[in-house]
């Protein structure tokens, strides 16, 4: 099911997705501007996008799992792939190489979520990422650095499985597929809150 | 032949007395000269009216005495900062506009570049660059600021920070393009669409989710930057431009827009560009850039040559509309005076402020503080630390400035 996290409508649905609620509607002046812009001419330029063209580009994986590819991969296969293709930048232990290549593995600190107070804490997939779908999407579209987007879908699942297992989020003998990804509850999933800054005198 | 005349000019002058020919230059560039001590200063003839100057040229270049430069890191995943202290007015010259790339600058042939719009639309469509440039063009001036701007001045304010290092992840540009609202009308965005995904054509295929309301309101698809096509590092041939929102969302090298009902939770709106807070949460979708200002002169690495009148000059902006007021303090924030805002003051754009200051030769601390049309006043670092914590990672718009020592030396002052 697609999560209907629409402003001021379905707080419950948004929470069920582990997603923070999106920002409230734009202020009235800007809403007025938007309303004017909805009325206007159409010039008919451009051409129809055929389904094949869209399908070739549409590689995104949503928070609701839409777009998760078919395929599967094991933690064991993922570890081999990781050490061969990822470890050079992200480190053999997933510790990263600051400041360019982020750490991926690490659950500390296990208590609380004290990133706001301690700038030394390293944010990883295990301690900070809110959705497992984000990991699959990014590995698939952008990794590895030297050959972006080159992994097969099975390899994407395998590498994702390894990173998740190394973060103690799935078992070390797991085989990951789309259903497995959707079953994952990320440790940081409930830590995110919507932006409450709105201008005006209060500093937030 | 172009080279010849310049070589002649420089060679001819080199035979002369060297430093003496520079006597006419203001002393206030002394710091700059010291910084560039490694490279010999170009030498101009003692009297330029006594020999012919250089010929016309295909593409102009700066005076050899003017060498603004970004701060490249040498990595494809990296940034370089705008040299704010070298600039005047409000427009950022295109070749020194800050950069932030997450997978380098791609090479894109504009004849092959197309924008696909699909998802919750009546008519999924493909647009060539020519199609986009045949739609009604608009030209508007907006800043783009990376939400990581000012991190060093917030976490670790050190005396050697310059305006560039303390706030140089911002730039202000006259953009030309087409409104996203026009494209939304072309494809017929369905009423149930609440969010869209913008995707870039770089090697990380950058994606961000944006509220559809912003698209209808003031978002642009831009292909022009300060009177010419976009620079490659600013997204050539096409970028999204979301006025007032954190820079990462103005996706460069834009190739696809998908309309949907919910945010996608991409890497760039979850693991990055979220703001950890002291209460054990992290703020997501913190799009708008709050009001900010920075004095760009006098500032490190310059030195004041003597007491007397000096203009305090800087930039102020807000992602929520127009800057309505900039105050300046010369005593570290005890007393504030209104600076002059240089017209025109544009919404979601850099505004230049100036204030004439008579320096009496004693230690001074120069600060600036912006107010925007929502009534928001730029906070001190202390105030921001209290609500955000030292570990927060984006949106560092605190008051900062410069300490002027009795000998005219200037250093960064961040403990506001």
Interface residues (C-beta under 8 A of the other chain):
Chain A: X2 X3 X4 X5 X6 X7 X17 X19 X20 X22 X23 X25 X26 X30 X31 X33 X34 X35 X37 X38 X40 X41 X42 X43 X44 X45 X46 X47 X48 X49 X53 X54 X57 X58 X59 X60 X61 X62 X63 X64 X100 X101 X102 X112 X113 X114 X115 X116 X117 X118 X119 X120 X121 X123 X125 X128 X129 X130 X131 X133 X134 X137 X138 X141 X142 X145 X148 X149 X191 X192 X193 X194 X195 X196 X197 X198 X199 X200 X201 X203 X204
Chain B: X75 X77 X78 X103 X116 X117 X118 X123 X124 X125 X126 X127 X128 X131 X134 X135 X136 X155 X179 X181 X182 X184 X185 X186 X187 X194 X195 X197 X199 X203 X204 X205 X207 X211 X213 X214 X216 X217 X218 X255 X256 X258 X260 X261 X262 X263 X264 X265 X266 X267 X270 X271 X274 X275 X276 X277 X278 X279 X280 X281 X282 X283 X284 X285 X286 X287 X288 X290 X320 X321 X372 X374 X375 X376 X377 X379 X383 X384 X387 X388 X389 X390 X391 X392 X393
